[in-house]
Amino acid sequence: MIVCLGEALVDLICERRVGSIAEADSFRPHFGGALANVAVAASRAGAEVGLAGAAGRDEWGSWLRGRLEREGVDLRFFELLAGEQTPVAFATFDERGDASFQIYGDAVAAAVASVAPRIEQAVGAATALVFGSTTLATDAERTATLRTRELALERGVRVCFDPNIRPNRWGGDPRPAAEASRGLLAGSYLVRANREEATAIAGVDDPRRAAEELAALGAELAIVTLGVEGVILRGACEAELPAAEVEVVSTLGAGDAFMGTLLAGLAARDWDASRAGEALAPALDAAAEACTRWGALEQ
């Protein structure tokens, strides 16, 4: 199955545009966490997928686990931890639909600490491993993530890397995340980055050149998503597609929806990299649909 290594958390979303969190008057709970979103999107698109991570053994944790179960996500490597509180993120959106977060708790630390003793079992169950840069920001998380990646490469498991650079995980400076991500391109079956991430990692300004550079640095498939402008694919397969036009409510989770749907499409094609272009249109449609709602997933 596809194994996603990372966090699940609760997004508490103000479902109207505001200038700051101080202007919010109410928040509604939504399912969240980048890798959890990817897992759900992949499952909805027909893939066998599991989430390797954790949440607190509390009511919010049970809520998240129940949602994952209903979505058909394999939870053999996901646990609810006694004595831990499930992290929550208060989210508000500006006039463009871009999100700002106030996060309470550390979903990434809990996820990696839980999985670390079971890395070999998780990799042994995987045909593909999916992870992002959020689990590279601290020494303990980085050690566990790189060990998981190393085992995957040794055993022929396809490594799929979604940098998903979050400056708050890196002390507000995205440059160390870009540098760490650059070192993980070689050997990757798939790297998916947005425009800002791709150009920072590749060290060039043009997204097409960035995609070419990501492939040249070792990614078998290098994908750069451009929001309303669509997607660029370079490497073993080359393609470019425009995005569907939708009325944007929020951009939260659009990249996760794209990644999960893309992974399912690749799995359905037996991971044939030469056919990757065929999987782009459904992934773009899933990302566009995600932009039409406040949360990453429908309630």
Secondary structure, 3 states (H helix, E strand, C coil): CEEEECCCEEEEEEEEECCCHHHCCCCEEEEECHHHHHHHHHHHCCCCEEEEEEEECCHHHHHHHHHHHHCCCECCCEEEECCCCCCEEEEEECCCCCEEEEEECCHHHHHHHHHHHHHHHHHHCCCEEEEEHHHHCCHHHHHHHHHHHHHHHHCCCEEEEECCCCHHHHCCCCHHHHHHHHCCCCCCCEEEEEHHHHHHHHCCCCHHHHHHHHHHCCCCEEEEECHHHCEEEEECCCEEECCCCCCCCCCCCHHHHHHHHHHHHHHHCCCCHHHHHHHHHHHHHHHHHHCCCCCCCCC
